């Protein structure tokens, strides 16, 4: 018989596939989405003035829900590790200092900060409230896949940033030499030229047009470099993301192979596969295709 702490852990983490866990996920996700919508609508002055009390009540109820969720997660994570592996404190510390732990914590901080310090800037607090949207990534692997893809290609990103730094220094110096005497108010120094360069790279226009031929050439080259850098980084991320998704499919296929090793899929193995399917964001068609391939290789009939 599972303890209450273990049941809550399974419920909140989706460690088991049952109706209660699914309802819990949908409920929390719905509250998060409604919160983000409320924050956006509250920024409209007319709506804020007309429905301020409703927004406040909804925020209070939401914070109570998120606070309860946070407390239950901290408490239930105590069962993640046995005493010999670090015990309750290890599990709780792992959650508190994890990405989702910080998101859950800072998602409720604005409310309590406003109670303790009424003079705080509400726009600043709204930024933290918007962080609640990241709670949704707990139920979808897209964000974690992207983060893992960026980590896997960190050397490529470092090379691209190094190239950006070199070109920034070079072209900023050249544009300062070419345009500094013509537009001293726009290019009074190399740091000011660096600002122009970065704006040109990011937005395509640095809020100033060159007046010399050399300046025009430098702008054209800078915009070509911007396109090239964007294409390189996009290609790197796209390739890494695809690789990460394929890696998850391989992991799922490995789990299926282990489950079918004896020709029988137990209830526990089926539940494990279902949890992985949801965590990896895989469709029924993908799962069925992988399962069919494994069965054919092993000569097992469906």
C-alpha positions in Angstrom: 0.0 0.0 0.0 1.5 3.3 -1.1 1.9 6.1 1.5 0.1 9.4 1.1 3.4 11.1 0.4 4.2 8.7 -2.4 0.7 9.0 -3.9 1.0 12.8 -4.0 4.5 12.5 -5.6 3.2 10.2 -8.3 0.2 12.4 -8.8 2.1 15.7 -9.2 5.0 14.2 -11.2 2.8 12.1 -13.5 4.9 9.0 -12.4 1.7 6.9 -12.9 -0.8 6.9 -15.6 -4.3 7.3 -14.1 -7.3 9.5 -14.3 -6.4 11.5 -11.2 -2.9 12.4 -12.4 -4.4 13.5 -15.8 -7.0 15.6 -14.1 -4.4 17.2 -11.9 -2.2 18.1 -14.9 -5.2 19.5 -16.9 -6.3 21.5 -13.9 -2.9 23.1 -13.2 -2.3 23.8 -16.9 -5.7 25.5 -17.2 -5.1 27.7 -14.1 -1.7 28.7 -15.6 -3.2 29.6 -19.0 -6.0 31.6 -17.4 -3.4 33.4 -15.2 -1.4 34.5 -18.2 -4.6 35.7 -20.0 -5.6 37.6 -16.9 -2.2 39.2 -16.6 -2.4 40.3 -20.2 -5.9 41.7 -19.9 -5.1 43.4 -16.6 -2.5 45.5 -18.5 -5.3 47.1 -20.4 -6.1 50.2 -18.4 -9.9 50.2 -19.1 -10.3 46.5 -18.2 -8.2 46.9 -15.0 -10.3 49.8 -13.8 -13.6 48.0 -14.6 -12.7 44.6 -13.2 -9.9 45.2 -10.7 -11.7 43.4 -7.9 -12.3 40.3 -10.1 -8.6 40.2 -11.2 -7.5 40.5 -7.6 -9.8 37.7 -6.4 -8.7 35.4 -9.2 -5.0 36.2 -8.5 -5.5 35.3 -4.8 -7.2 32.0 -5.6 -4.5 31.2 -8.1 -1.7 32.0 -5.7 -3.3 29.7 -3.1 -3.5 26.9 -5.6 0.2 27.4 -6.7 1.3 27.8 -3.1 -0.4 24.5 -2.1 1.2 22.8 -5.2 4.6 24.1 -4.2 4.3 23.0 -0.6 3.1 19.5 -1.7 5.9 19.1 -4.2 8.5 20.1 -1.6 7.0 17.7 0.9 6.4 14.8 -1.5 9.9 14.9 -3.0 11.0 13.5 0.3 10.2 10.0 -1.0 12.2 10.3 -4.2 15.4 8.9 -2.6 16.0 6.2 0.1 17.9 7.0 3.2 21.0 5.4 1.8 20.9 7.6 -1.3 20.5 10.9 0.6 17.1 10.6 2.0 14.3 13.2 2.0 16.5 16.3 2.1 18.2 15.3 -1.1 14.9 15.0 -3.0 13.6 18.2 -1.6 16.8 20.1 -2.3 16.8 18.7 -5.8 13.3 20.1 -6.5 13.8 23.5 -4.7 16.9 24.3 -6.7 15.7 22.9 -10.0 14.4 24.9 -12.9 10.8 24.1 -12.1 11.4 24.7 -8.4 12.5 28.2 -9.2 9.6 28.7 -11.6 7.0 27.5 -9.0 8.6 29.6 -6.3 8.9 32.9 -8.2 5.4 32.3 -9.7 4.0 33.0 -6.2 6.5 35.5 -4.8 4.9 38.6 -6.4 1.7 38.1 -4.4 3.5 37.8 -1.0 6.0 40.5 -1.9 3.1 42.9 -2.6 1.6 42.1 0.8 4.9 42.7 2.6 6.0 45.7 0.4 2.9 47.5 -0.9 5.0 50.2 -2.7 6.7 47.8 -5.1 6.3 48.5 -8.8 3.4 46.4 -10.1 4.8 46.2 -13.6 8.0 44.6 -12.1 5.9 42.1 -10.2 3.8 41.3 -13.3 7.0 40.1 -15.0 7.5 37.4 -12.3 3.8 36.5 -12.6 4.3 35.9 -16.3 6.9 33.3 -15.4 4.0 31.0 -14.5 3.7 30.2 -18.2 6.9 28.1 -17.9 5.0 25.7 -15.6 3.4 24.4 -18.7 6.7 23.1 -20.0 6.6 20.5 -17.2 3.9 18.7 -19.2 5.6 19.1 -22.6 9.1 18.2 -23.6 9.5 20.9 -26.3 11.3 23.4 -24.0 13.5 20.8 -22.4 14.3 19.4 -25.9 15.3 22.9 -27.1 17.5 23.5 -24.0 19.2 20.2 -24.4 19.8 21.0 -28.1 21.4 24.3 -27.2 23.6 22.5 -24.6 24.6 19.9 -27.1 25.8 22.6 -29.6 27.3 25.0 -27.0 30.6 24.8 -28.8 29.0 25.9 -32.1 27.2 28.8 -30.3 30.5 29.8 -28.6 32.2 29.9 -32.1 29.3 32.0 -33.5 29.5 34.4 -30.5 33.3 34.7 -30.9 32.8 35.5 -34.6 30.2 38.1 -33.6 32.5 39.7 -31.1 35.4 39.9 -33.7 33.2 41.4 -36.4 31.6 43.8 -34.0 35.0 45.2 -33.0 36.3 45.3 -36.5 33.2 46.9 -38.2 32.5 49.3 -35.3 36.1 50.6 -35.6 35.7 50.9 -39.4 32.4 52.7 -39.3 33.7 55.1 -36.6 36.7 55.9 -38.9 34.5 56.3 -42.0 31.5 58.2 -40.4 32.8 59.6 -37.2 33.9 63.0 -38.7 30.7 63.2 -40.9 28.2 62.2 -38.1 30.0 62.9 -34.8 26.6 63.0 -32.9 25.8 59.4 -34.1 29.3 57.9 -34.1 31.2 59.9 -31.4 33.2 56.9 -30.2 33.8 53.2 -30.9 31.4 52.0 -28.2 28.7 54.1 -29.8 29.6 52.5 -33.1 29.3 49.1 -31.4 25.8 49.9 -30.4 25.0 50.8 -34.0 26.5 47.6 -35.2 24.5 45.4 -32.7 21.3 47.2 -33.6 22.0 46.7 -37.3 22.8 43.0 -36.7 19.6 42.4 -34.7 17.0 44.6 -36.3 18.5 45.4 -39.7 18.8 49.1 -39.1 21.0 50.9 -36.5 18.8 54.1 -36.3 21.3 55.9 -38.5 22.1 55.9 -42.3 25.7 56.2 -43.5 26.6 59.2 -45.5 29.9 58.0 -47.0 30.5 55.4 -49.7 32.6 53.3 -47.3 29.8 53.6 -44.7 27.3 52.3 -47.2 29.5 49.3 -48.1 30.0 48.5 -44.4 26.2 48.6 -43.8 25.7 46.2 -46.7 28.4 43.8 -45.4 27.1 44.0 -41.9 23.6 43.1 -43.0 24.9 40.2 -45.0 26.8 39.0 -41.9 23.7 39.3 -39.9 21.8 37.0 -42.3 24.7 34.5 -42.4 24.9 34.4 -38.6 21.2 33.9 -38.3 21.3 31.1 -40.9 24.2 29.4 -39.1 22.6 29.5 -35.7 19.2 28.4 -37.0 20.7 25.5 -38.8 22.7 24.5 -35.7 19.6 24.6 -33.5 17.4 22.9 -36.0 19.8 20.0 -36.4 20.4 19.7 -32.7 16.7 19.8 -31.9 16.0 17.0 -34.5 18.8 14.9 -33.0 17.3 15.4 -29.6 13.9 14.3 -30.7 15.4 11.2 -32.4 17.3 10.4 -29.3 14.1 10.4 -27.3 12.5 8.0 -29.8 15.5 5.7 -29.5 15.1 5.8 -25.7 11.5 4.9 -26.0 12.3 2.1 -28.5 14.8 0.8 -25.9 12.1 0.7 -23.3 9.8 -1.2 -25.6 12.5 -3.7 -26.4 13.1 -4.3 -22.7 9.4 -4.7 -22.1 9.0 -7.2 -24.9 12.2 -9.1 -24.0 10.1 -11.9 -22.4 7.3 -11.5 -25.0 4.9 -10.1 -22.3 4.2 -6.5 -21.4 3.3 -6.3 -17.7 0.9 -3.7 -16.3 3.8 -1.9 -14.7 5.8 -1.8 -18.0 2.7 -0.5 -19.8 2.3 2.3 -17.3 6.0 3.2 -17.6 5.7 3.3 -21.4 2.6 5.5 -21.2 4.3 8.0 -18.9 7.4 8.2 -21.2 5.1 8.7 -24.2 3.5 11.7 -22.5 6.9 13.1 -21.2 8.4 12.8 -24.7 5.3 14.3 -26.4 5.0 11.4 -28.8 1.9 10.7 -30.8 0.0 7.4 -30.9 1.1 6.9 -34.5 4.8 7.3 -33.5 4.4 4.9 -30.6 2.5 2.3 -32.7 5.2 2.5 -35.5 8.0 1.9 -33.0 6.1 -1.0 -31.3 5.3 -2.6 -34.7 8.9 -2.4 -35.8 10.1 -4.1 -32.6 7.4 -6.8 -32.7 8.3 -7.6 -36.4 12.0 -7.9 -35.4 11.2 -10.2 -32.6 8.6 -12.1 -34.5 5.8 -11.3 -32.0 2.3 -11.0 -33.3 0.2 -8.0 -32.3 
